[in-house]
Amino acid sequence: MGSNLFNLKGRVALVTGGSRGLGKAMARGFAEHGARVMICSRSEEELEGAAAEIGEGLDSEIFYELVDMANRESVDQLADRALEVFGTIDILVNNAGMNQPQPIDEIEDEKWDTQMEVNLTSIMRLTRALVPAMKAQQWGRVIHISSVLGLGSKPARNAYSATKAALTGLAKASALDLGEHGITVNCICPGPFLTDMPMSLLSEMEKEAFASVTAMKRWGHPREMAGPAIFLASEAGSYVTGEMLVVDGGALARAL
């Protein structure tokens, strides 16, 4: 019975930003537990390579689609294509995001608007498009990838923190909308993980500082995000909704 709780055979998962980092790791975890998986990003070359890695040694089917999450038409086309291919999406992981740090008195409207579009509006649109099929089957899992920077922040992370905090509110409201239809909606709030985004933004001193504030004294590996995602995506998490699951190696356990 224990293993069946995490069984995703017969389920279909869509993971945005699935060609690298946390998205690819979660997609691999879903595939290992029997789900068919669709990943999407802006790079066909990256998608092709990621799909091969995710499906390596497994029987699960891996699909990929090009999408620009900053373009509303592209997001809508992704939803249409996913429904055309599968009929429904059982598990939606809204993982794609961007971070362009700017102090509050230096924020450029264009960069602010783009981050709001990618990190929040696209998530609303994709969820809105895919939820009706979940309601029709009376089962679904929606997982927004927020951040510990939606619970606290760092200097110049104004737009990023605002969008990640907004996702937690969106999840709570949507959980109330959808709970009676057998659909759960939750946020995962990652802390320091070894992915391209923080590695490209942080100095070596900042990277060391991030590691030092965790209880584990290290950065997380993307593979360590698969377990929390599988929990929320499976029957194991069937009575968990409207919640934030913090996966940060104990960083927020520290008071000072």
Phi and psi in degrees as GROMACS dihedral restraints (atoms count N, CA, C in turn):
[ dihedral_restraints ]
;  ai    aj    ak    al  type     phi  dphi    fc
    3     4     5     6     1   -58.0    20    10
    4     5     6     7     1   -44.9    20    10
    6     7     8     9     1   -67.5    20    10
    7     8     9    10     1   -32.0    20    10
    9    10    11    12     1   -65.4    20    10
   10    11    12    13     1   -27.2    20    10
   12    13    14    15     1   -59.3    20    10
   13    14    15    16     1   -28.7    20    10
   15    16    17    18     1  -106.7    20    10
   16    17    18    19     1     9.1    20    10
   18    19    20    21     1   -76.1    20    10
   19    20    21    22     1   124.1    20    10
   21    22    23    24     1  -112.5    20    10
   22    23    24    25     1    15.3    20    10
   24    25    26    27     1   -60.6    20    10
   25    26    27    28     1   132.2    20    10
   27    28    29    30     1    90.2    20    10
   28    29    30    31     1    -8.5    20    10
   30    31    32    33     1   -93.9    20    10
   31    32    33    34     1   156.6    20    10
   33    34    35    36     1  -121.2    20    10
   34    35    36    37     1   129.5    20    10
   36    37    38    39     1  -117.6    20    10
   37    38    39    40     1   136.0    20    10
   39    40    41    42     1  -113.1    20    10
   40    41    42    43     1   123.0    20    10
   42    43    44    45     1  -120.3    20    10
   43    44    45    46     1   112.9    20    10
   45    46    47    48     1   -78.1    20    10
   46    47    48    49     1   153.4    20    10
   48    49    50    51     1    58.8    20    10
   49    50    51    52     1    38.9    20    10
   51    52    53    54     1   -92.5    20    10
   52    53    54    55     1     7.8    20    10
   54    55    56    57     1   -90.1    20    10
   55    56    57    58     1    -6.2    20    10
   57    58    59    60     1  -158.6    20    10
   58    59    60    61     1   170.5    20    10
   60    61    62    63     1    54.5    20    10
   61    62    63    64     1  -135.7    20    10
   63    64    65    66     1   -63.7    20    10
   64    65    66    67     1   -37.3    20    10
   66    67    68    69     1   -62.4    20    10
   67    68    69    70     1   -45.5    20    10
   69    70    71    72     1   -65.3    20    10
   70    71    72    73     1   -39.5    20    10
   72    73    74    75     1   -64.9    20    10
   73    74    75    76     1   -41.6    20    10
   75    76    77    78     1   -67.3    20    10
   76    77    78    79     1   -41.4    20    10
   78    79    80    81     1   -60.9    20    10
   79    80    81    82     1   -41.9    20    10
   81    82    83    84     1   -62.6    20    10
   82    83    84    85     1   -42.0    20    10
   84    85    86    87     1   -60.7    20    10
   85    86    87    88     1   -43.3    20    10
   87    88    89    90     1   -62.2    20    10
   88    89    90    91     1   -44.3    20    10
   90    91    92    93     1   -63.4    20    10
   91    92    93    94     1   -39.7    20    10
   93    94    95    96     1   -62.6    20    10
   94    95    96    97     1   -26.5    20    10
   96    97    98    99     1   -98.6    20    10
   97    98    99   100     1    14.3    20    10
   99   100   101   102     1   103.1    20    10
  100   101   102   103     1    -2.8    20    10
  102   103   104   105     1   -78.3    20    10
  103   104   105   106     1   149.0    20    10
  105   106   107   108     1   -80.5    20    10
  106   107   108   109     1   143.4    20    10
  108   109   110   111     1  -131.6    20    10
  109   110   111   112     1   137.5    20    10
  111   112   113   114     1  -117.8    20    10
  112   113   114   115     1   128.1    20    10
  114   115   116   117     1  -113.1    20    10
  115   116   117   118     1   157.6    20    10
  117   118   119   120     1  -147.9    20    10
  118   119   120   121     1   151.5    20    10
  120   121   122   123     1  -168.0    20    10
  121   122   123   124     1  -170.6    20    10
  123   124   125   126     1   -90.8    20    10
  124   125   126   127     1   -10.8    20    10
  126   127   128   129     1  -112.3    20    10
  127   128   129   130     1   114.5    20    10
  129   130   131   132     1   -66.3    20    10
  130   131   132   133     1   -36.6    20    10
  132   133   134   135     1   -62.9    20    10
  133   134   135   136     1   -45.8    20    10
  135   136   137   138     1   -64.8    20    10
  136   137   138   139     1   -40.0    20    10
  138   139   140   141     1   -63.2    20    10
  139   140   141   142     1   -43.3    20    10
  141   142   143   144     1   -60.9    20    10
  142   143   144   145     1   -45.2    20    10
  144   145   146   147     1   -67.4    20    10
  145   146   147   148     1   -40.9    20    10
  147   148   149   150     1   -65.9    20    10
  148   149   150   151     1   -41.2    20    10
  150   151   152   153     1   -60.5    20    10
  151   152   153   154     1   -39.3    20    10
  153   154   155   156     1   -65.3    20    10
  154   155   156   157     1   -41.7    20    10
  156   157   158   159     1   -66.1    20    10
  157   158   159   160     1   -43.8    20    10
  159   160   161   162     1   -62.9    20    10
  160   161   162   163     1   -38.8    20    10
  162   163   164   165     1   -90.8    20    10
  163   164   165   166     1    -1.5    20    10
  165   166   167   168     1   -59.9    20    10
  166   167   168   169     1   123.1    20    10
  168   169   170   171     1    77.6    20    10
  169   170   171   172     1     6.4    20    10
  171   172   173   174     1  -117.0    20    10
  172   173   174   175     1   160.8    20    10
  174   175   176   177     1   -89.2    20    10
  175   176   177   178     1   -14.3    20    10
  177   178   179   180     1   -65.5    20    10
  178   179   180   181     1   142.7    20    10
  180   181   182   183     1   -81.2    20    10
  181   182   183   184     1   135.7    20    10
  183   184   185   186     1  -120.9    20    10
  184   185   186   187     1   124.5    20    10
  186   187   188   189     1  -116.4    20    10
  187   188   189   190     1   158.2    20    10
  189   190   191   192     1  -144.2    20    10
  190   191   192   193     1   153.1    20    10
  192   193   194   195     1  -139.7    20    10
  193   194   195   196     1   142.1    20    10
  195   196   197   198     1   -76.5    20    10
  196   197   198   199     1   137.9    20    10
  198   199   200   201     1  -154.0    20    10
  199   200   201   202     1   146.0    20    10
  201   202   203   204     1  -113.0    20    10
  202   203   204   205     1   105.8    20    10
  204   205   206   207     1   -68.6    20    10
  205   206   207   208     1   -11.8    20    10
  207   208   209   210     1   -84.7    20    10
  208   209   210   211     1    -6.5    20    10
  210   211   212   213     1  -112.8    20    10
  211   212   213   214     1   116.0    20    10
  213   214   215   216     1   -63.2    20    10
  214   215   216   217     1   -39.0    20    10
  216   217   218   219     1   -62.9    20    10
  217   218   219   220     1   -39.5    20    10
  219   220   221   222     1   -65.2    20    10
  220   221   222   223     1   -40.4    20    10
  222   223   224   225     1   -63.9    20    10
  223   224   225   226     1   -44.1    20    10
  225   226   227   228     1   -63.3    20    10
  226   227   228   229     1   -38.3    20    10
  228   229   230   231     1   -66.3    20    10
  229   230   231   232     1   -35.5    20    10
  231   232   233   234     1   -61.2    20    10
  232   233   234   235     1   -45.8    20    10
  234   235   236   237     1   -61.2    20    10
  235   236   237   238     1   -45.4    20    10
  237   238   239   240     1   -60.7    20    10
  238   239   240   241     1   -42.8    20    10
  240   241   242   243     1   -66.6    20    10
  241   242   243   244     1   -41.8    20    10
  243   244   245   246     1   -61.7    20    10
  244   245   246   247     1   -42.8    20    10
  246   247   248   249     1   -70.0    20    10
  247   248   249   250     1   -33.4    20    10
  249   250   251   252     1   -65.4    20    10
  250   251   252   253     1   -42.2    20    10
  252   253   254   255     1   -74.9    20    10
  253   254   255   256     1   -43.5    20    10
  255   256   257   258     1  -110.6    20    10
  256   257   258   259     1   -18.4    20    10
  258   259   260   261     1    86.3    20    10
  259   260   261   262     1   -35.8    20    10
  261   262   263   264     1  -156.3    20    10
  262   263   264   265     1   160.0    20    10
  264   265   266   267     1  -114.2    20    10
  265   266   267   268     1   120.9    20    10
  267   268   269   270     1   -81.5    20    10
  268   269   270   271     1   -37.4    20    10
  270   271   272   273     1  -127.3    20    10
  271   272   273   274     1   118.3    20    10
  273   274   275   276     1  -113.6    20    10
  274   275   276   277     1   120.0    20    10
  276   277   278   279     1  -112.5    20    10
  277   278   279   280     1   109.6    20    10
  279   280   281   282     1   -88.5    20    10
  280   281   282   283     1    87.7    20    10
  282   283   284   285     1  -104.6    20    10
  283   284   285   286     1   -27.4    20    10
  285   286   287   288     1   -60.2    20    10
  286   287   288   289     1   138.0    20    10
  288   289   290   291     1  -165.9    20    10
  289   290   291   292     1   170.6    20    10
  291   292   293   294     1  -145.4    20    10
  292   293   294   295     1   158.2    20    10
  294   295   296   297     1  -141.2    20    10
  295   296   297   298     1   114.8    20    10
  297   298   299   300     1  -122.6    20    10
  298   299   300   301     1    89.3    20    10
  300   301   302   303     1   -60.9    20    10
  301   302   303   304     1   134.0    20    10
  303   304   305   306     1  -151.9    20    10
  304   305   306   307     1   131.5    20    10
  306   307   308   309     1   -59.0    20    10
  307   308   309   310     1   154.8    20    10
  309   310   311   312     1   -57.5    20    10
  310   311   312   313     1   -33.9    20    10
  312   313   314   315     1   -89.4    20    10
  313   314   315   316     1     7.4    20    10
  315   316   317   318     1  -125.8    20    10
  316   317   318   319     1    11.1    20    10
  318   319   320   321     1   -65.6    20    10
  319   320   321   322     1   130.2    20    10
  321   322   323   324     1   -95.3    20    10
  322   323   324   325     1   133.4    20    10
  324   325   326   327     1   -55.3    20    10
  325   326   327   328     1   -42.0    20    10
  327   328   329   330     1   -63.2    20    10
  328   329   330   331     1   -43.9    20    10
  330   331   332   333     1   -68.3    20    10
  331   332   333   334     1   -38.6    20    10
  333   334   335   336     1   -59.8    20    10
  334   335   336   337     1   -49.3    20    10
  336   337   338   339     1   -63.1    20    10
  337   338   339   340     1   -39.7    20    10
  339   340   341   342     1   -64.7    20    10
  340   341   342   343     1   -42.8    20    10
  342   343   344   345     1   -65.6    20    10
  343   344   345   346     1   -38.3    20    10
  345   346   347   348     1   -63.8    20    10
  346   347   348   349     1   -39.8    20    10
  348   349   350   351     1   -65.4    20    10
  349   350   351   352     1   -49.3    20    10
  351   352   353   354     1   -72.7    20    10
  352   353   354   355     1   -46.2    20    10
  354   355   356   357     1   -83.9    20    10
  355   356   357   358     1   -15.7    20    10
  357   358   359   360     1  -135.2    20    10
  358   359   360   361     1   -57.0    20    10
  360   361   362   363     1   -64.9    20    10
  361   362   363   364     1   -41.7    20    10
  363   364   365   366     1   -62.3    20    10
  364   365   366   367     1   -34.2    20    10
  366   367   368   369     1   -67.3    20    10
  367   368   369   370     1   -43.0    20    10
  369   370   371   372     1   -60.3    20    10
  370   371   372   373     1   -45.8    20    10
  372   373   374   375     1   -65.1    20    10
  373   374   375   376     1   -43.9    20    10
  375   376   377   378     1   -67.5    20    10
  376   377   378   379     1   -42.3    20    10
  378   379   380   381     1   -63.6    20    10
  379   380   381   382     1   -45.2    20    10
  381   382   383   384     1   -57.3    20    10
  382   383   384   385     1   -38.2    20    10
  384   385   386   387     1   -74.5    20    10
  385   386   387   388     1   -31.6    20    10
  387   388   389   390     1   -96.8    20    10
  388   389   390   391     1   -18.2    20    10
  390   391   392   393     1   -64.1    20    10
  391   392   393   394     1   -37.2    20    10
  393   394   395   396     1   -55.7    20    10
  394   395   396   397     1   -39.5    20    10
  396   397   398   399     1   -67.5    20    10
  397   398   399   400     1   -35.5    20    10
  399   400   401   402     1   -63.9    20    10
  400   401   402   403     1   -42.8    20    10
  402   403   404   405     1   -63.0    20    10
  403   404   405   406     1   -38.2    20    10
  405   406   407   408     1   -63.0    20    10
  406   407   408   409     1   -33.8    20    10
  408   409   410   411     1   -95.8    20    10
  409   410   411   412     1    -3.8    20    10
  411   412   413   414     1    60.0    20    10
  412   413   414   415     1    39.1    20    10
  414   415   416   417     1  -163.3    20    10
  415   416   417   418     1   135.4    20    10
  417   418   419   420     1  -175.8    20    10
  418   419   420   421     1   158.5    20    10
  420   421   422   423     1  -134.6    20    10
  421   422   423   424     1   123.6    20    10
  423   424   425   426     1  -118.3    20    10
  424   425   426   427     1   125.0    20    10
  426   427   428   429     1  -126.2    20    10
  427   428   429   430     1   115.4    20    10
  429   430   431   432     1   -93.1    20    10
  430   431   432   433     1   134.7    20    10
  432   433   434   435     1   -93.1    20    10
  433   434   435   436     1   100.4    20    10
  435   436   437   438     1   -87.9    20    10
  436   437   438   439     1  -134.6    20    10
  438   439   440   441     1  -173.0    20    10
  439   440   441   442     1   157.0    20    10
  441   442   443   444     1   -63.9    20    10
  442   443   444   445     1   -20.6    20    10
  444   445   446   447     1   -77.7    20    10
  445   446   447   448     1     1.2    20    10
  447   448   449   450     1   -92.5    20    10
  448   449   450   451     1   -10.4    20    10
  450   451   452   453     1  -106.1    20    10
  451   452   453   454     1   -34.3    20    10
  453   454   455   456     1  -132.0    20    10
  454   455   456   457     1  -162.0    20    10
  456   457   458   459     1  -159.9    20    10
  457   458   459   460     1  -175.3    20    10
  459   460   461   462     1  -135.2    20    10
  460   461   462   463     1   160.4    20    10
  462   463   464   465     1   -54.5    20    10
  463   464   465   466     1   140.2    20    10
  465   466   467   468     1    74.2    20    10
  466   467   468   469     1     4.3    20    10
  468   469   470   471     1   -94.2    20    10
  469   470   471   472     1    38.4    20    10
  471   472   473   474     1   -60.0    20    10
  472   473   474   475     1   -55.5    20    10
  474   475   476   477     1   -68.3    20    10
  475   476   477   478     1   -43.1    20    10
  477   478   479   480     1   -61.4    20    10
  478   479   480   481     1   -50.5    20    10
  480   481   482   483     1   -63.7    20    10
  481   482   483   484     1   -37.5    20    10
  483   484   485   486     1   -61.8    20    10
  484   485   486   487     1   -44.3    20    10
  486   487   488   489     1   -70.3    20    10
  487   488   489   490     1   -38.4    20    10
  489   490   491   492     1   -71.5    20    10
  490   491   492   493     1   -34.2    20    10
  492   493   494   495     1   -67.5    20    10
  493   494   495   496     1   -38.3    20    10
  495   496   497   498     1   -62.7    20    10
  496   497   498   499     1   -33.6    20    10
  498   499   500   501     1   -62.4    20    10
  499   500   501   502     1   -34.8    20    10
  501   502   503   504     1   -67.3    20    10
  502   503   504   505     1   -37.9    20    10
  504   505   506   507     1   -68.1    20    10
  505   506   507   508     1   -40.3    20    10
  507   508   509   510     1   -60.7    20    10
  508   509   510   511     1   -42.5    20    10
  510   511   512   513     1   -63.1    20    10
  511   512   513   514     1   -41.9    20    10
  513   514   515   516     1   -65.0    20    10
  514   515   516   517     1   -44.5    20    10
  516   517   518   519     1   -65.6    20    10
  517   518   519   520     1   -44.3    20    10
  519   520   521   522     1   -65.9    20    10
  520   521   522   523     1   -35.0    20    10
  522   523   524   525     1   -58.9    20    10
  523   524   525   526     1   -38.4    20    10
  525   526   527   528     1   -71.4    20    10
  526   527   528   529     1   -35.2    20    10
  528   529   530   531     1   -66.1    20    10
  529   530   531   532     1   -35.5    20    10
  531   532   533   534     1  -112.3    20    10
  532   533   534   535     1    -9.5    20    10
  534   535   536   537     1   -57.0    20    10
  535   536   537   538     1   -40.0    20    10
  537   538   539   540     1   -69.6    20    10
  538   539   540   541     1   -10.5    20    10
  540   541   542   543     1  -100.0    20    10
  541   542   543   544     1    12.5    20    10
  543   544   545   546     1    76.5    20    10
  544   545   546   547     1    20.5    20    10
  546   547   548   549     1  -111.7    20    10
  547   548   549   550     1   127.2    20    10
  549   550   551   552     1  -101.7    20    10
  550   551   552   553     1   148.7    20    10
  552   553   554   555     1  -134.4    20    10
  553   554   555   556     1   120.8    20    10
  555   556   557   558     1  -140.2    20    10
  556   557   558   559     1   166.3    20    10
  558   559   560   561     1  -116.2    20    10
  559   560   561   562     1   140.0    20    10
  561   562   563   564     1  -104.1    20    10
  562   563   564   565     1   132.2    20    10
  564   565   566   567     1  -113.7    20    10
  565   566   567   568     1    91.7    20    10
  567   568   569   570     1   -71.5    20    10
  568   569   570   571     1   148.5    20    10
  570   571   572   573     1   -97.0    20    10
  571   572   573   574     1  -139.4    20    10
  573   574   575   576     1   -74.7    20    10
  574   575   576   577     1   109.8    20    10
  576   577   578   579     1  -119.4    20    10
  577   578   579   580     1   148.0    20    10
  579   580   581   582     1   -77.8    20    10
  580   581   582   583     1    77.8    20    10
  582   583   584   585     1  -124.7    20    10
  583   584   585   586     1   171.0    20    10
  585   586   587   588     1   -61.8    20    10
  586   587   588   589     1   -37.4    20    10
  588   589   590   591     1   -62.7    20    10
  589   590   591   592     1   -57.5    20    10
  591   592   593   594     1   -67.2    20    10
  592   593   594   595     1   -33.7    20    10
  594   595   596   597     1   -63.0    20    10
  595   596   597   598     1   -30.5    20    10
  597   598   599   600     1   -86.0    20    10
  598   599   600   601     1   -20.1    20    10
  600   601   602   603     1   -98.1    20    10
  601   602   603   604     1   -28.8    20    10
  603   604   605   606     1   -97.1    20    10
  604   605   606   607     1   146.8    20    10
  606   607   608   609     1   -77.3    20    10
  607   608   609   610     1   167.6    20    10
  609   610   611   612     1   -61.2    20    10
  610   611   612   613     1   -36.7    20    10
  612   613   614   615     1   -65.2    20    10
  613   614   615   616     1   -41.2    20    10
  615   616   617   618     1   -66.6    20    10
  616   617   618   619     1   -38.5    20    10
  618   619   620   621     1   -61.9    20    10
  619   620   621   622     1   -43.7    20    10
  621   622   623   624     1   -65.7    20    10
  622   623   624   625     1   -38.1    20    10
  624   625   626   627     1   -65.1    20    10
  625   626   627   628     1   -41.3    20    10
  627   628   629   630     1   -60.2    20    10
  628   629   630   631     1   -46.3    20    10
  630   631   632   633     1   -62.4    20    10
  631   632   633   634     1   -38.9    20    10
  633   634   635   636     1   -68.1    20    10
  634   635   636   637     1   -26.7    20    10
  636   637   638   639     1   -84.9    20    10
  637   638   639   640     1    -9.5    20    10
  639   640   641   642     1   -80.2    20    10
  640   641   642   643     1   153.9    20    10
  642   643   644   645     1   -67.0    20    10
  643   644   645   646     1   -28.6    20    10
  645   646   647   648     1   -82.7    20    10
  646   647   648   649     1   -12.2    20    10
  648   649   650   651     1    60.5    20    10
  649   650   651   652     1    34.4    20    10
  651   652   653   654     1  -160.7    20    10
  652   653   654   655     1   164.5    20    10
  654   655   656   657     1   -77.7    20    10
  655   656   657   658     1   153.1    20    10
  657   658   659   660     1   -80.7    20    10
  658   659   660   661     1   150.8    20    10
  660   661   662   663     1   -93.8    20    10
  661   662   663   664     1   141.2    20    10
  663   664   665   666     1   -49.5    20    10
  664   665   666   667     1   -35.8    20    10
  666   667   668   669     1   -57.9    20    10
  667   668   669   670     1   -26.8    20    10
  669   670   671   672     1   -75.0    20    10
  670   671   672   673     1    -4.2    20    10
  672   673   674   675     1   -89.7    20    10
  673   674   675   676     1   -14.9    20    10
  675   676   677   678     1   -63.9    20    10
  676   677   678   679     1   -44.0    20    10
  678   679   680   681     1   -59.9    20    10
  679   680   681   682     1   -51.8    20    10
  681   682   683   684     1   -57.7    20    10
  682   683   684   685     1   -38.9    20    10
  684   685   686   687     1   -67.4    20    10
  685   686   687   688     1   -42.6    20    10
  687   688   689   690     1   -63.0    20    10
  688   689   690   691     1   -40.7    20    10
  690   691   692   693     1   -55.9    20    10
  691   692   693   694     1   -50.3    20    10
  693   694   695   696     1   -72.1    20    10
  694   695   696   697     1   -25.5    20    10
  696   697   698   699     1   -85.1    20    10
  697   698   699   700     1   -13.9    20    10
  699   700   701   702     1  -109.6    20    10
  700   701   702   703     1  -177.0    20    10
  702   703   704   705     1   -65.5    20    10
  703   704   705   706     1   -20.5    20    10
  705   706   707   708     1   -59.7    20    10
  706   707   708   709     1   -29.9    20    10
  708   709   710   711     1  -106.2    20    10
  709   710   711   712     1    25.4    20    10
  711   712   713   714     1   -64.0    20    10
  712   713   714   715     1   -22.5    20    10
  714   715   716   717     1  -112.7    20    10
  715   716   717   718     1    20.0    20    10
  717   718   719   720     1  -110.1    20    10
  718   719   720   721     1   115.8    20    10
  720   721   722   723     1  -153.6    20    10
  721   722   723   724     1   150.7    20    10
  723   724   725   726     1    70.9    20    10
  724   725   726   727     1    23.3    20    10
  726   727   728   729     1  -115.2    20    10
  727   728   729   730     1   165.0    20    10
  729   730   731   732     1  -114.7    20    10
  730   731   732   733     1   120.0    20    10
  732   733   734   735     1  -101.7    20    10
  733   734   735   736     1   108.6    20    10
  735   736   737   738     1   -86.0    20    10
  736   737   738   739     1   124.4    20    10
  738   739   740   741     1  -123.9    20    10
  739   740   741   742     1    87.6    20    10
  741   742   743   744     1  -136.1    20    10
  742   743   744   745     1    15.4    20    10
  744   745   746   747     1    64.0    20    10
  745   746   747   748     1    19.1    20    10
  747   748   749   750     1    86.8    20    10
  748   749   750   751     1    16.2    20    10
  750   751   752   753     1   -62.5    20    10
  751   752   753   754     1   -42.4    20    10
  753   754   755   756     1   -80.8    20    10
  754   755   756   757     1    -2.8    20    10
  756   757   758   759     1   -71.9    20    10
  757   758   759   760     1   -18.0    20    10
  759   760   761   762     1   -85.0    20    10
  760   761   762   763     1   125.4    20    10
  762   763   764   765     1   -74.2    20    10
  763   764   765   766     1   -37.6    20    10
